[in-house]
Amino acid sequence: MFCNQCGEKIADDAKFCNKCGFKIAPTMGSITFARQNKYYGCIIDVKIYMDGNLVGTVGNGKEITVPASIGMHKIAFDVWSGNGINDIEVTKDHPNIKVVFKLGMGALTSKPKIVEVINL
């Protein structure tokens, strides 16, 4: 990788340029959270947290896209009856990904489950 300020070659994980001191912004990508359209649980919205911060709410058959830095992220899906926590990685090779999820219905509770992760 190269410094955007002076062009000096720098390490891929550098936070500052060793030559000019320019602060290197983390490489950004995005995660799209897409909820499968299902009859059961259709009126329940799912809250999505990334790294402990609420990033949005997704209804049945809807999706949202949020910016995400390169690296590992802790994703939590939250509904009144249960939650699911997963680690999702955004890489330099695949900075934009789509996480498809659904509500898995149990006897007493519904818990969000990831169906697939797609590299866009």
C-alpha positions as CSV (number, residue, x, y, z in Angstrom):
1,M,0.0,0.0,0.0
2,F,1.1,3.6,-0.6
3,C,0.6,6.8,1.4
4,N,-2.1,9.0,-0.1
5,Q,-0.2,12.2,0.9
6,C,3.4,11.5,-0.3
7,G,3.3,8.2,-2.2
8,E,5.8,6.4,0.1
9,K,5.3,2.6,0.3
10,I,3.9,1.7,3.7
11,A,2.8,-1.5,5.4
12,D,-0.8,-2.7,4.8
13,D,-1.7,-2.3,8.5
14,A,0.1,1.1,8.9
15,K,-1.8,3.8,10.8
16,F,0.6,6.6,9.9
17,C,3.1,7.1,7.1
18,N,6.7,6.7,8.3
19,K,7.9,9.4,5.9
20,C,5.4,12.3,6.2
21,G,3.3,11.3,9.2
22,F,0.0,11.4,7.3
23,K,-2.7,9.5,9.1
24,I,-3.9,6.5,7.1
25,A,-7.6,6.0,7.1
26,P,-8.7,2.4,7.4
27,T,-9.8,0.8,4.2
28,M,-13.6,0.7,4.0
29,G,-16.1,-1.7,2.6
30,S,-19.7,-2.5,3.4
31,I,-21.9,-5.1,4.7
32,T,-25.4,-5.5,3.3
33,F,-27.8,-7.3,5.7
34,A,-30.6,-8.9,3.7
35,R,-33.5,-10.6,5.4
36,Q,-35.3,-13.5,3.6
37,N,-39.0,-12.9,2.9
38,K,-40.8,-15.5,5.1
39,Y,-44.4,-15.8,6.2
40,Y,-43.6,-16.7,9.8
41,G,-42.2,-13.8,11.8
42,C,-43.1,-11.4,9.0
43,I,-44.3,-8.6,11.3
44,I,-41.2,-8.8,13.6
45,D,-38.4,-6.4,12.8
46,V,-34.8,-7.5,13.6
47,K,-32.4,-5.0,15.1
48,I,-28.8,-5.3,13.9
49,Y,-25.8,-4.4,16.0
50,M,-22.2,-4.3,14.6
51,D,-19.4,-4.1,17.2
52,G,-21.9,-3.2,19.9
53,N,-23.5,-0.3,18.0
54,L,-27.1,-0.4,16.6
55,V,-26.7,0.0,12.8
56,G,-30.3,-0.5,11.7
57,T,-33.5,-2.5,11.8
58,V,-34.6,-4.8,9.0
59,G,-38.1,-5.9,8.2
60,N,-39.3,-9.0,6.4
61,G,-37.9,-9.1,2.8
62,K,-35.9,-5.9,3.3
63,E,-32.2,-5.1,3.4
64,I,-29.8,-2.3,4.6
65,T,-26.2,-1.6,3.7
66,V,-23.8,-0.2,6.3
67,P,-20.1,0.9,6.0
68,A,-17.6,-1.5,7.5
69,S,-13.8,-1.2,7.9
70,I,-11.6,-4.1,6.8
71,G,-11.3,-6.6,9.6
72,M,-13.4,-8.8,11.9
73,H,-16.8,-7.5,13.1
74,K,-19.1,-8.9,15.8
75,I,-22.6,-8.9,14.4
76,A,-25.7,-9.4,16.7
77,F,-29.2,-9.9,15.5
78,D,-31.8,-9.0,18.2
79,V,-35.5,-9.7,18.4
80,W,-37.8,-9.9,21.4
81,S,-37.6,-13.7,21.6
82,G,-33.9,-14.3,21.0
83,N,-30.7,-13.2,19.4
84,G,-27.8,-14.5,17.4
85,I,-24.2,-13.4,17.5
86,N,-21.8,-14.0,14.7
87,D,-18.3,-12.9,13.6
88,I,-18.2,-11.6,10.1
89,E,-15.0,-10.6,8.3
90,V,-14.6,-7.9,5.7
91,T,-11.3,-8.5,3.8
92,K,-9.3,-6.4,1.3
93,D,-10.1,-9.0,-1.3
94,H,-13.8,-8.9,-0.6
95,P,-14.5,-5.5,1.0
96,N,-18.3,-5.6,0.2
97,I,-20.3,-8.6,1.4
98,K,-23.9,-9.5,1.8
99,V,-25.2,-11.4,4.8
100,V,-28.5,-13.1,4.1
101,F,-30.4,-14.1,7.2
102,K,-33.8,-15.4,8.3
103,L,-35.8,-16.0,11.5
104,G,-35.5,-19.6,12.6
105,M,-38.8,-20.5,14.3
106,G,-38.6,-22.7,17.4
107,A,-41.3,-24.1,19.6
108,L,-41.4,-21.0,21.8
109,T,-38.9,-18.5,20.3
110,S,-37.6,-17.2,17.0
111,K,-33.9,-16.7,16.6
112,P,-32.2,-15.0,13.6
113,K,-29.9,-17.3,11.7
114,I,-27.4,-16.5,8.9
115,V,-28.3,-18.4,5.7
116,E,-25.3,-17.4,3.6
117,V,-22.5,-14.8,3.2
118,I,-21.9,-13.6,-0.3
119,N,-18.9,-11.8,-1.6
120,L,-20.1,-8.9,-3.8
